[in-house]
Amino acid sequence: MRKKEGLTVFWGSYLLAVGAVVLFATGAVAATYKIGAILAETGPASFLGGPESRSLRMLVDDINQRGGINGNQVELIVKDSGGSPEKAISFARQLIEEEKVFAIIGPSTSGETLKIKKICQQGKTILISCASAELIVNPLASYVFKTAPSDSYAAQQIFMTMQDMGITKIAVLAGNTGFGKAGKKQLEKIAPEYSVEIVAQEVYDKKTTDLSAVVAKLKANESIQAVINWSIVPAQSIVAKNIRQAGWDVPLFQSHGFANIKYVEAAGAAAEGIIFPASKLMVAESLPAGDQKDFLLKYKEMYENKFNEDISTFGGHSYDAMSILAKAIEQGGDDREKVRASIETIKDMIGTAGIFNFSATDHNGLGLDAFAMLTVKDGKFVLMNEKK
């Protein structure tokens, strides 16, 4: 660990630890830090949960090889929710009541997280979600945190870009998931601040395989200058295909849920030109030299070398959650309340999603600058200002 220009930098996987301390009846500390994770390893949200699970397992393995945390090994218990809020509820109760974990990482989606927020708060179990809905941390719950930047910031970045492009009338598409519903509300709330009018809205099922009828309906409205699609499901690729198949040359904006290159691969040529907000991790090589770039490239190298696949924003969210917990455990030891309070004191901590500055009233710790606006060029993610 080193400090430079006020930023605490955690190198490689040495710092990436998270745990729940298992106590003997005598109160003595056992040789294991026990943590739970609820991640969508399978199902429609697997593009999120898959990378999150792989990052988490990779780092816990490395931690244990290096001697563990505070001299104790880490025991990881991962539950595959498949993106189901109902399963997330069951797993949260199981992890808290039966496994007696100290902390939970995840879930992958906003809908799942919002369903277990109260459970974790009542159980006084630290929850660090990998999802982005602002409702996760607002209203505040003392034991609930998240590492993904808030959807309100993503919406603002999109509308700022639209202002620059002279776009004032749009259509909004959203999946009927917790993420889609929360994002749609943010778009509706924030659009007037940027003189953008939502002239058409459609909500689709998360399992949909064809949106051509919806696209045809929107295309018939000649006032629409751009489309925003807000979801985390495969429909992100489907809507792009359907729009281009319809011969509709309209700018397509996606949410930050698009930040996995697999969505581009699924959409093929139809993904070209899609605009979306994402963490700077996705374009780490293009950043100016400095601690943040070094940190992001280190994670990218670790992940891609081990799994032979491109990084995504989502794997970074579990990476950050582990880093935050590791630092808090160093300060708070095996006292859950002290660890919870320690998270609120973390400042200037570089993560994959940005620079974290938590407080007693801010359990996300990120701001508008956590996002950069990206586009797809030649099947790759690039900064918008590099498109030309």
C-alpha positions in Angstrom: 0.0 0.0 0.0 1.3 3.5 -0.8 0.0 7.0 -0.9 0.5 9.5 -3.6 -1.1 12.9 -4.0 -3.7 12.1 -1.3 -4.9 8.9 -3.0 -4.6 5.6 -1.2 -3.6 2.9 -3.8 -4.1 -0.8 -3.2 -1.9 -2.8 -5.4 -2.9 -6.1 -7.0 -4.9 -8.6 -5.0 -2.9 -8.1 -1.8 -5.4 -5.7 -0.5 -8.4 -7.4 -1.9 -10.0 -9.2 1.0 -13.3 -9.3 2.7 -14.5 -11.5 5.5 -16.7 -12.5 8.2 -15.0 -13.5 11.4 -16.2 -16.8 12.9 -16.2 -16.7 16.7 -15.8 -19.6 19.1 -18.3 -19.7 22.0 -15.4 -18.4 24.2 -15.2 -15.3 22.0 -11.8 -16.3 20.6 -11.2 -15.7 16.9 -11.2 -18.7 14.7 -8.9 -19.2 11.7 -11.4 -18.1 9.1 -13.0 -14.9 7.8 -16.4 -16.0 6.5 -18.1 -14.1 3.8 -21.2 -14.6 1.7 -21.9 -13.5 -1.9 -25.2 -13.5 -3.8 -24.4 -13.2 -7.5 -26.3 -14.0 -10.7 -23.8 -16.5 -12.1 -26.5 -17.9 -14.4 -29.7 -16.5 -16.0 -30.4 -13.3 -17.9 -28.1 -11.2 -15.6 -25.2 -13.6 -15.9 -23.2 -11.0 -17.9 -23.1 -9.1 -14.6 -22.9 -11.9 -12.0 -20.5 -14.1 -14.0 -17.6 -11.6 -14.0 -18.4 -10.6 -10.4 -18.2 -14.2 -9.2 -14.9 -14.8 -11.2 -13.3 -11.7 -9.8 -14.4 -12.6 -6.2 -13.1 -16.2 -6.4 -9.9 -15.1 -8.0 -9.1 -12.6 -5.3 -10.1 -14.8 -2.4 -7.8 -17.5 -3.7 -4.9 -15.1 -4.0 -5.6 -13.7 -0.5 -5.5 -17.1 1.0 -2.3 -17.9 -0.8 -0.7 -14.8 0.7 -1.7 -15.8 4.2 -5.2 -14.6 4.5 -6.5 -11.5 6.3 -5.2 -10.6 9.7 -3.5 -14.0 9.6 -6.8 -15.8 9.0 -8.0 -17.6 5.9 -11.0 -16.4 3.9 -14.0 -18.8 3.5 -16.2 -17.7 0.6 -19.8 -18.9 0.2 -21.2 -17.9 -3.2 -25.0 -18.3 -3.9 -26.1 -18.2 -7.5 -29.4 -16.3 -7.5 -29.9 -16.4 -11.3 -31.0 -12.8 -11.0 -34.1 -13.8 -9.1 -35.2 -11.5 -6.2 -37.0 -14.4 -4.6 -33.8 -16.5 -4.5 -31.9 -13.5 -3.2 -34.2 -13.2 -0.3 -33.9 -16.9 0.6 -30.1 -16.8 0.2 -29.7 -13.7 2.3 -31.6 -15.2 5.2 -29.6 -18.4 4.9 -26.3 -16.6 4.9 -27.3 -14.5 7.9 -29.2 -17.0 10.0 -27.5 -20.3 9.2 -24.0 -19.5 7.9 -23.7 -16.5 10.2 -21.6 -14.6 7.7 -20.1 -11.2 8.7 -20.8 -9.5 5.4 -22.4 -10.1 2.1 -21.2 -9.0 -1.4 -23.9 -8.5 -4.0 -26.4 -9.0 -5.3 -25.7 -8.4 -8.9 -28.9 -6.5 -9.7 -30.9 -3.6 -8.2 -34.1 -5.6 -7.9 -32.5 -8.3 -5.8 -30.6 -5.8 -3.6 -33.7 -3.8 -2.9 -35.5 -7.0 -1.8 -32.8 -7.9 0.8 -31.8 -4.4 1.9 -34.2 -4.5 4.9 -33.2 -8.1 5.8 -29.5 -7.2 6.0 -30.2 -4.0 8.0 -32.4 -5.8 10.5 -29.8 -8.6 10.8 -27.0 -6.0 11.3 -25.1 -7.7 8.5 -22.9 -5.5 6.2 -24.1 -5.6 2.6 -22.0 -4.1 -0.2 -24.1 -4.4 -3.3 -22.8 -4.6 -6.8 -25.9 -2.9 -8.3 -26.5 0.7 -9.1 -30.0 1.9 -8.2 -29.8 5.0 -6.0 -32.6 3.6 -3.9 -30.1 1.1 -2.5 -28.4 3.8 -0.5 -31.1 6.5 -0.5 -32.9 6.3 1.9 -29.9 5.4 4.0 -29.5 2.1 5.8 -26.6 2.0 8.2 -25.4 -1.5 7.1 -26.0 -1.1 3.4 -23.4 0.2 0.9 -22.8 -0.2 -2.8 -19.9 0.1 -5.2 -21.6 0.7 -8.6 -22.1 4.4 -9.4 -25.7 5.6 -9.0 -28.1 5.5 -11.9 -28.9 9.1 -11.5 -25.3 10.0 -12.5 -25.6 7.8 -15.5 -28.8 9.6 -16.5 -27.2 13.0 -16.1 -24.2 12.0 -18.3 -26.6 10.8 -21.0 -28.6 14.0 -20.9 -25.4 16.2 -20.9 -24.3 14.4 -24.1 -27.7 14.9 -25.6 -27.5 18.6 -24.9 -24.2 18.7 -26.8 -25.8 16.8 -29.7 -28.9 19.1 -29.8 -31.3 16.3 -28.9 -34.5 17.4 -27.2 -37.1 14.7 -27.9 -36.5 11.1 -27.0 -38.1 7.7 -26.5 -37.3 5.6 -23.4 -37.3 1.8 -23.4 -36.8 -0.1 -20.1 -36.8 -3.7 -18.9 -39.2 -4.7 -16.2 -36.5 -5.5 -13.7 -35.6 -3.5 -10.6 -32.7 -1.9 -12.5 -35.0 -1.0 -15.4 -37.8 0.4 -13.3 -35.4 2.5 -11.1 -33.5 3.8 -14.1 -36.7 4.8 -15.9 -37.8 6.8 -12.9 -34.4 8.6 -12.8 -34.7 9.4 -16.6 -38.2 10.9 -16.0 -37.1 12.9 -13.1 -33.9 14.3 -14.6 -34.9 14.9 -18.2 -36.6 18.3 -17.6 -33.4 19.6 -16.0 -31.7 19.3 -19.4 -34.7 20.4 -21.5 -35.2 16.9 -22.8 -38.8 15.7 -23.4 -39.7 12.0 -23.2 -42.3 11.7 -26.0 -42.7 7.9 -25.8 -42.1 5.2 -23.3 -42.2 1.4 -23.4 -41.5 -1.3 -20.8 -40.7 -4.9 -22.0 -40.3 -8.2 -20.3 -36.8 -9.2 -19.2 -37.1 -12.5 -21.2 -38.1 -10.9 -24.4 -36.4 -12.1 -27.6 -37.9 -9.7 -30.1 -38.7 -6.0 -29.8 -39.4 -5.3 -33.5 -43.1 -4.4 -32.8 -42.0 -1.9 -30.2 -39.4 -0.4 -32.5 -41.9 -0.1 -35.3 -44.3 1.8 -33.0 -41.6 4.2 -32.0 -40.2 4.7 -35.5 -43.7 5.9 -36.5 -43.3 8.8 -34.2 -41.3 11.2 -36.3 -40.5 13.6 -33.4 -38.2 11.1 -31.7 -34.6 12.2 -32.1 -32.9 9.5 -30.0 -33.7 6.3 -28.0 -32.5 5.4 -24.5 -32.7 1.7 -23.6 -32.3 1.0 -19.9 -31.8 -2.6 -18.9 -29.2 -5.3 -17.9 -30.7 -8.2 -19.9 -29.9 -9.6 -23.4 -32.6 -7.2 -24.8 -29.8 -4.6 -24.9 -28.5 -6.4 -27.9 -31.9 -7.3 -29.3 -33.1 -3.7 -29.4 -30.0 -2.6 -31.3 -30.6 -5.3 -33.9 -34.3 -4.5 -34.3 -33.6 -0.8 -34.7 -31.1 -1.3 -37.4 -33.2 -4.0 -39.1 -36.0 -1.5 -39.3 -33.7 0.9 -41.1 -34.1 3.4 -38.4 -31.0 5.6 -38.3 -31.6 7.1 -34.8 -28.9 7.5 -32.1 -29.2 4.7 -29.5 -28.2 5.3 -25.9 -27.8 2.5 -23.5 -27.5 2.6 -19.7 -24.2 1.7 -17.9 -25.6 -1.9 -17.9 -24.2 -2.1 -21.4 -20.6 -2.1 -20.1 -19.8 -5.7 -21.1 -18.3 -6.4 -24.5 -20.4 -9.5 -24.8 -23.4 -7.3 -25.4 -21.6 -5.8 -28.4 -20.7 -9.3 -29.7 -24.3 -10.4 -29.4 -25.5 -7.3 -31.3 -22.8 -7.5 -34.0 -22.7 -4.7 -36.5 -25.9 -3.2 -35.0 -23.9 -2.2 -31.9 -21.8 0.2 -33.9 -22.3 3.8 -32.6 -24.2 2.9 -29.4 -23.5 5.6 -26.8 -23.5 4.8 -23.0 -22.0 5.9 -19.7 -19.5 3.5 -18.1 -16.6 3.4 -15.6 -13.2 4.4 -16.8 -12.1 0.8 -16.3 -13.4 0.0 -19.8 -11.0 2.4 -21.5 -8.1 2.3 -19.0 -5.5 2.4 -21.7 -6.8 5.8 -22.9 -6.5 7.5 -19.5 -3.7 9.9 -18.6 -0.8 8.4 -16.7 -1.3 8.2 -12.9 -2.3 6.1 -10.0 -5.9 5.4 -11.3 -4.7 4.2 -14.7 -2.1 2.0 -13.0 -4.7 0.5 -10.7 -7.2 -0.2 -13.5 -4.6 -1.8 -15.7 -3.4 -4.0 -12.8 -6.9 -5.4 -12.4 -7.4 -5.8 -16.1 -4.2 -7.8 -16.4 -5.1 -10.0 -13.4 -8.6 -10.8 -14.7 -7.8 -11.2 -18.4 -4.8 -13.4 -17.9 -6.7 -15.7 -15.6 -9.9 -16.1 -17.5 -8.9 -15.3 -21.0 -11.9 -12.9 -21.5 -12.3 -9.2 -21.6 -13.0 -7.3 -18.3 -16.4 -5.7 -17.7 -17.5 -3.0 -15.4 -19.4 -5.6 -13.3 -16.4 -7.7 -12.2 -14.9 -4.5 -11.0 -17.8 -3.9 -8.6 -17.1 -7.1 -6.6 -13.4 -6.2 -6.8 -14.2 -2.8 -5.2 -16.5 -4.3 -2.6 -13.7 -6.6 -1.4 -11.2 -3.8 -1.3 -13.5 -1.7 0.8 -14.2 -4.5 3.2 -10.5 -5.3 3.5 -9.6 -1.8 4.4 -12.5 -1.6 6.9 -11.6 -4.9 8.5 -8.0 -3.7 9.0 -9.3 -0.8 11.0 -12.3 -2.5 12.8 -11.0 -6.0 13.3 -13.7 -8.6 14.1 -16.2 -6.1 15.5 -19.0 -5.8 12.9 -20.1 -2.3 14.1 -16.6 -1.0 14.0 -16.1 -2.4 10.5 -19.4 -0.8 9.4 -18.4 2.5 10.8 -14.9 2.2 9.3 -16.4 2.0 5.8 -17.9 5.5 6.4 -14.4 6.9 7.0 -12.8 5.7 3.8 -11.5 8.6 1.7 -9.7 9.0 -1.6 -9.6 5.2 -2.2 -9.0 4.3 -5.9 -11.3 1.6 -7.1 -12.3 0.3 -10.5 -15.5 2.4 -10.5 -13.7 5.7 -9.4 -12.4 7.4 -6.3 -14.4 6.4 -3.3 -15.2 8.9 -0.6 -17.7 7.5 1.9 -19.4 9.3 4.8 -22.1 8.6 7.4 -24.6 10.1 4.9 -23.0 8.8 1.6 -22.8 5.0 1.3 -21.8 4.9 -2.3 -18.9 7.3 -2.2 -18.8 8.1 -5.9 -19.8 11.2 -7.9 -20.8 12.2 -11.4 -17.2 11.9 -12.5 -17.2 8.2 -11.9 -18.7 7.9 -15.4 -17.2 8.6 -18.8 -19.2 8.5 -22.0 -18.3 5.7 -24.3 -19.3 4.5 -27.8 -18.8 1.4 -29.9 -16.3 1.7 -32.7 -15.2 -1.3 -34.8 -16.7 -3.6 -32.2 -14.7 -2.0 -29.3 -15.5 0.4 -26.5 -13.8 3.8 -27.0 -14.2 7.2 -25.4 -16.7 9.3 -27.3 -14.1 12.0 -28.0 -11.9 9.3 -29.7 -14.7 8.3 -32.1 -13.8 10.7 -34.9 
